[in-house]
Each structure stands twice: as structure tokens, then as C-alpha cells.
Amino acid sequence: MYADEVSRLARLERQVAFLYRHFGLDPQLADAFPGAANMPPEFTQALQQHNLIAAIKIYREVTGAGLAEAKDAVERIARSV
């Protein structure tokens, strides 16, 4: 990797870290499950507040999953964070 690429990558990583802090998001949620990046901030907030019912509702709205599938997925995500 060239020096300018390393510099650009470092700058991008700082910007992403800033955005996570600014929006109060947990960066580890991005790795918690595939598609975490597609979830709205309200999903993260619901998980942080241990409001699984709200998180399940949001998960269903975003993914179109059924109730049982969404419940299992959200519970799995909640255990991993």
C-alpha cells in the first residue's frame, strides 16, 4: 500500500469512528450479524436499552422476517453485544 493510501485509509477510519460516537452507535454491532449496517439507529438504541420488543419490531419492519425468526435473530444479536 502506498503512503497516500495509508493516509487516506487512516483518515477514513477516523471519520467513521467520529460518526459512531456522534450518533451514539456501538461499532461492534456492525460485526454482530450480517446486515447490521442496514438497521436504523433506533434498532441500536432499542438493544442498548434492552428493549427487545422494540428491536424485534424494527427488525421485522426492515427485513420482512416473521415474528419467530425476528425474535431468534434479535435475541442472538443481544447476546453477542
N, C-alpha and C positions, 0 to 999 in steps of 0.2 A: 504494500500500500504506500502511496506517495505521501509526502508531508502535507500537502494541501488537502488530501483526502482524510488523513488522520485529524487534521484541524477541523475540517467540516463535520466529520462524524462526532467529534467531541462537542462541538457547538450544538449539533442537533440533539445529542443526549442531554445536554444542559437544558435545552429548551423543553424537551419532553418532561424532564424532571420538574421543571418550573410549572408546567401545565398540570401535572399530577398534584403538586402542592396547592396550586391556585384553586383548583376545583375540588380539593379535598378528597381525591381518589386514592385508593390503595393500589400502588403499581403491581403488587403481587396478584391482584385479581386478574390481570391481563394473562397470566400464566395458569390461572386456576382451572380453566376449562376452555376448550375451543369455542370461539365466538364471543368471548368475554368483551372483546373490543366493540362488539355490536350492541352491547347493553347500554341503556341510558344511565346517566349519573344517579337517577332515582333508585335503580337496582342496587348499586353500590351502597347508597345511603340506607336502604332497607336492610341489607346484610349487616352493615355496621351497627345498626340499631337492633339487630336480632329480630327484625320483623319479617319472619319467613312468609307469612301470608301475603304481605305486600310484594315481597320478592317473587313469590310464585305467580302472582297475578301479572306482574311486569314481564316475567319470563314467558308466560303463556301468550301475552299480547305480542311480544317481539318475535317469538319463534313459532307460534301457532301450535305448540305442543298441547297434548291433553293434560288433564289435571294430574293423573298419576305420574306421567313422565316428567312433568314440570316439578312436581313435589320431590321426586327422586333426585332430579338434577340439582335443584336448589339446595336440598339437604346435603348432597355430595359437595357442592361448592362451599357451603357454610362450614363444613368440617375441614376443608382444606385451607381455609383462611384463618 
